[in-house]
Amino acid sequence: MEKIIIENRTDMSLEDALSFVKHVISDGRISETAKGKQYCFCTTWTDGTIVYAHKNQKSDRFIVTI
């Protein structure tokens, strides 16, 4: 079973934040760490939105910020 955690640190709706996270997930696990492959550490958009990805033991956590 997979689990994701989304932390929305913006004033955008959760639906909008989810679309940014969905984009990161659709690109796949492209970053290499000692823990193995994970989603891109930091993805930015031209509107200033940033999504940080962290791999936890049993989940992936995404932080959406500006």
C-alpha positions in Angstrom: 0.0 0.0 0.0 1.3 3.5 -0.9 0.5 6.6 1.1 1.1 10.3 0.3 1.0 13.3 2.6 0.3 16.8 1.1 1.1 19.9 3.1 -0.5 22.9 1.4 1.4 26.0 2.7 -0.3 28.4 0.3 -3.7 30.0 0.0 -4.6 28.0 -3.1 -7.3 25.4 -2.9 -6.4 21.8 -2.1 -7.6 20.9 -5.5 -5.1 23.3 -7.2 -2.3 22.1 -4.9 -3.1 18.5 -5.7 -2.7 19.2 -9.4 0.8 20.4 -8.8 1.6 17.2 -6.8 0.0 15.1 -9.5 2.4 16.6 -12.0 5.4 15.7 -9.8 4.1 12.2 -9.3 3.5 11.7 -13.0 7.1 12.5 -13.8 8.1 9.5 -11.6 10.8 8.8 -9.1 13.8 10.5 -10.7 16.0 11.6 -7.8 18.5 9.2 -6.3 19.2 9.0 -2.6 20.6 6.6 -0.1 17.0 5.5 0.5 16.6 4.7 -3.2 14.7 6.5 -5.9 12.2 9.2 -4.9 10.2 12.0 -6.6 12.0 15.1 -7.6 13.3 16.9 -4.5 12.2 20.4 -5.7 10.0 21.3 -8.7 9.2 24.9 -9.6 6.8 26.6 -11.9 6.9 30.0 -13.6 4.0 31.2 -11.4 6.2 30.8 -8.3 4.7 27.6 -7.0 7.3 25.1 -5.5 6.7 21.5 -4.6 9.2 19.8 -2.3 9.2 16.0 -2.1 10.4 13.9 0.8 10.5 10.2 1.1 9.5 8.9 4.5 9.7 5.2 5.7 6.1 4.4 4.8 5.0 7.4 2.7 5.9 10.3 0.4 5.4 13.8 1.7 4.9 16.8 -0.6 5.0 20.4 0.5 3.4 22.9 -1.8 4.6 26.5 -1.2 5.2 29.8 -3.1 
